[in-house]
């Protein structure tokens, strides 16, 4: 996260999306299918699936850091 700390929010969302797409591609390959993780794969493996497995989300981490920096000293 320290490497991406200074990136813009829309860039972090793009990186998170790309990582999930690659993971869906790997899951497709394990099922014997070809291609990238798109289309129906979002229903098979929604973002919630990866969150429940413990996938680290850069955008959520940045938002949490901003909130803690903003309100941490006051509370």
Secondary structure as UniProt FT lines:
FT   TURN            2..6
FT   HELIX           9..30
FT   TURN            31..32
FT   TURN            39..40
FT   HELIX           41..44
FT   HELIX           47..53
FT   HELIX           58..71
FT   TURN            72..74
//
